[in-house]
Amino acid sequence: MEIFRKMSFADSTGDAIPFYHEGKYHIFSLTSPPGTTVYPARLRTTWSHSVSDDLVHWEELPTALYPGEGNEPDASGVWTGSVIYGEGKYHAFYTGYCLTAEYQQTICHATSDDGITWVKDAANPVITPMIELYEKLDWRDPYVFYNEEDKCYWILISARRLDMPITRRGCIVLYRSKDLVNWEYYGPIYSPGHTNCPECPEMYKMGDNWYLSYSRFSEYVNTIYRVAKSPFGPWRKPKKDGIGGRRFYAAKSMQDDDGRRFYFGWAHDRADRSDRGEWYWGGTFCVPHEVVATADGGLDVKLPKEYEHVFEKPVAWDYIPVLGNAELHGDRLVEMDSVSTCTYGFLGHNEESYMLKCKIMPREVYDHFGILLKSDKEASGCLLLEFDVAMQRVSLVNLPMGVDPFWVQSCQAVPPATEPGPDGVRVCEKTFDITEGSEIDVKIIVDHDMVEVFVGEQVAFTYRIYAKPEFETGLLAQDARVEFYDIEITGK
């Protein structure tokens, strides 16, 4: 099994619970009952379990945790949590969900001697909401780790404060323990005042800095992080704060023996496998994202080297010009000269599951350039990886954007707008240094409807496009002179 394998709605996945131990990569993950699409049936999740030696090939192990029965605290679903080895055994802390209980979300606990067979704690739930301070309907996503600096175990809990404006109540609550059994309340470790609820939090140290990451379903549907010199904060926003773009959700990480850290997230399914369908909770696993600490305390995001060779079959392509002035030099360089106008064309191939690698050299740029994905011939309906020199940003733009109804009715050349729902047209964007004469490395993995983009070993975007396009891949330069070279397409 591959972590980014295609999945049907019958076995859609949810939040990953990564765990590295004794040279093995483990992924526990939320798995919805087969065939479910909407709440509450889709959220009666189990914990699936897979293990790998190399991050690419995964072996499925027996299901680790099942929902309880009746009025048990996890009767309506075993939700997100974390796994740790400590005090001589494996511990899983998870969210117990029970629709009929006084507290629908509580923190539960299970243990294992081998990491495969798990026994739930008879004392469940082990931590219940402090309803005098926090809303009782949001008390979830426990993340447990041993804090060497504080010499005790920490558990982070997603919650909502009662003393904040209603859309800004999201916070992360800290409890501490010496033995993973008795937990002492500390208080909010982070209360940013900018979100409904910070889901799937985790904390770790790399170098001299501490990192706190979490996901937001109410703003941009992505996983972001903050940086501090102390695990107690204060936490600051870095310049590029996203682990991935929109739809790389509920991502959490593990660190291996070499000190490399990998995030695992999922991209949402859409109803009826349609680009106009509503976004569901749960979907398909994304390619792991590796993060590397930078000198200023930020995190660069890149494709792990293990995934650069998953696609090994060379795919032949030919350049198909559509508009403007482009010259093909051999089979690896396309030079576009379109100052004051537009040039674009396509890399003709028939693969629907492939990797595109290329380098881009901006020579003279006044507007933008980029790569077309899932495009029609007019490049009006597509996903555009856009490099905007004036804004110094890289974006994924889902075209065409809407116009006022008058123009749709009166102008036959205006195509119907996309229906991105809450995502808007510019579905992902990050600041990015674009300098004339400086090379930009791009790696893109497309697996049918899944699109995963890695730029300059700094930025990563994820999105889903279900419609079958006329062209999978193209190149574009708008008021710019640009070279695209070392172009390589490989399939499975």
Secondary structure as GFF3:
##gff-version 3
##sequence-region A 1 492
A	DSSP	three_ten_helix	9	11	.	.	.	ID=ss1
A	DSSP	beta_strand	13	21	.	.	.	ID=ss2
A	DSSP	beta_strand	24	31	.	.	.	ID=ss3
A	DSSP	three_ten_helix	41	43	.	.	.	ID=ss4
A	DSSP	beta_strand	46	52	.	.	.	ID=ss5
A	DSSP	beta_strand	58	65	.	.	.	ID=ss6
A	DSSP	beta_strand	77	86	.	.	.	ID=ss7
A	DSSP	beta_strand	89	97	.	.	.	ID=ss8
A	DSSP	beta_strand	105	112	.	.	.	ID=ss9
A	DSSP	beta_strand	119	120	.	.	.	ID=ss10
A	DSSP	beta_strand	134	147	.	.	.	ID=ss11
A	DSSP	beta_strand	152	161	.	.	.	ID=ss12
A	DSSP	three_ten_helix	166	168	.	.	.	ID=ss13
A	DSSP	beta_strand	170	177	.	.	.	ID=ss14
A	DSSP	beta_strand	184	190	.	.	.	ID=ss15
A	DSSP	beta_strand	198	206	.	.	.	ID=ss16
A	DSSP	beta_strand	209	216	.	.	.	ID=ss17
A	DSSP	beta_strand	222	228	.	.	.	ID=ss18
A	DSSP	beta_strand	249	255	.	.	.	ID=ss19
A	DSSP	beta_strand	261	270	.	.	.	ID=ss20
A	DSSP	three_ten_helix	271	273	.	.	.	ID=ss21
A	DSSP	beta_strand	279	285	.	.	.	ID=ss22
A	DSSP	beta_strand	289	293	.	.	.	ID=ss23
A	DSSP	beta_strand	299	302	.	.	.	ID=ss24
A	DSSP	three_ten_helix	305	307	.	.	.	ID=ss25
A	DSSP	beta_strand	313	314	.	.	.	ID=ss26
A	DSSP	beta_strand	318	323	.	.	.	ID=ss27
A	DSSP	beta_strand	326	329	.	.	.	ID=ss28
A	DSSP	beta_strand	333	348	.	.	.	ID=ss29
A	DSSP	beta_strand	353	375	.	.	.	ID=ss30
A	DSSP	beta_strand	382	388	.	.	.	ID=ss31
A	DSSP	beta_strand	393	399	.	.	.	ID=ss32
A	DSSP	alpha_helix	405	410	.	.	.	ID=ss33
A	DSSP	three_ten_helix	421	423	.	.	.	ID=ss34
A	DSSP	beta_strand	426	431	.	.	.	ID=ss35
A	DSSP	beta_strand	440	447	.	.	.	ID=ss36
A	DSSP	beta_strand	450	455	.	.	.	ID=ss37
A	DSSP	beta_strand	459	464	.	.	.	ID=ss38
A	DSSP	beta_strand	471	491	.	.	.	ID=ss39
###
